[in-house]
């Protein structure tokens, strides 16, 4: 099949690890022709152009800045995407008949290009729903349901669902949410198609002390790591409360790695409080970050407790792959915590419940053998549920 994949993720080399590159390689292994369209944001000063990467063709389209920029440019850039993508596809790939269009959210503004290619090529469409916008922005107080902005993007969201022959959601709670708030969508079109990765075998047994010493991280304490975006969705105020409470302990150390819109806020907290039992590290190169995760003992996931939509952060996958138990503080609507507890690889509480969260820290700190057992259960769950082989089968069963 000729497959067109539309994404906001800045893919330049499909040999790199990630939920989209891993899935792309799986499609290529099965003999499909993959054409990927990605943004080339203006801050990188790159023109629109095509490159090949390990069997995939990547069309980078010059756009405005969409990430790490002000809200005005982000909003305008997001709205212009579908026009820019459509124009680039017509210029570079006008003679290709696509059989399947894959696309992920965010954004919800690919409607024009999806509709055009679907009509011209008589292609099937599959949405990888990773983000429910604009409701997530309403939850965080960015605008109200009565605003023009909400109504504009809600119409685009509804149109995106209408264009999609099938909608793959990250978890059962996501499926339930989509069907509940979009009654025009039939249940047959919506399914669980989770975040997934290509497994690379057992966690390596090399000595991690050199990396930890390089980063000034102690080697004699239980290491709990949070890695990823530090933005409003993560509820960093509660994360900072956890770090402050951990100062009373002597056997646990928190490693916070990443960047985002709230990085300055948490960086200021570190400067003001100079904690002894935690550190803040800006984003690391991918391999060094993977090595650091491997060197730690427990993974952390935080989400703002105001969310009414069920998020399912993909950082869970790296924790499970490294056989790490996971502690989670989230809203009450996501099912990432209950699934972890049910299957024995994690503990969960509502974000804001500091007492219970610190009890969870105590639970994992008191028995290393218990940690190992939870980690193995997580790895087993990953193998059974979150591999790209399984995601590929879920998608392709509709088109074979």
Secondary structure, 3 states (H helix, E strand, C coil): CEEEEECCCCCCCCCCCCHHHHHHHHHHHCCCEEEEEEEEEHHHCCCCEEEEECCEEEEEEEECCCCCCCHHHHHHHHHHHHHHHHHHHHHHCCCCCCCEEEEEECCCCCHHHHHHHHHHHCCEEEEEECCCCCHHHHHCCCCCCCCHHHHHHHHHHHHHHHHCCEEEECCHHHHHHHHHHCCCCCHHHEEECCCCECCCCCCCCCCCHHHHHHCCCCCCCEEEEEECCCCHHHCHHHHHHHHHHHCCCCCEEEEEECCCCCHHHHHHHHHHHCCCCEEEECCCCHHHHHHHHHHCCEEEEECCCCCCCCCCCCCHHHHHHCCCEEEEEECCCCCHHHHHHHCCCEEEEECCCHHHHHHHHHHHHCCHHHHHHHHHHHHHHHHHHCEHHHHHHHHHCCCC
